[in-house]
């Protein structure tokens, strides 16, 4: 079971973390997630991905001020670096993460 404390510990302990907020009734979420996960895995070696179902974990979504789905939050070195909601492309997300990630890992 996911808790806010567990997620915050992962964010603190891992260099790069993506939180993916979705819900079972969100068709866009289901279409985007596998493409985004594949792109993250292909482009970034050390990236932890946590999926959060907002229909179950409403408290976690509220804690991170997520009120729309899909929402992607990317944390680099424990700080929120990127926040995208609803309208986003995989290339857009990867493009915004790539340079800072490469600087961190070089």
Secondary structure, 3 states (H helix, E strand, C coil): CCCHHHHHHHHHHCCEEEEEEECCCCHHHHHHHHHHHHHHHHHCCCCEEEEEECCCCHHHHHHCCCCCCCEEEEEECCEEEEEEECCCCHHHHHHHHHHHHHHHHC
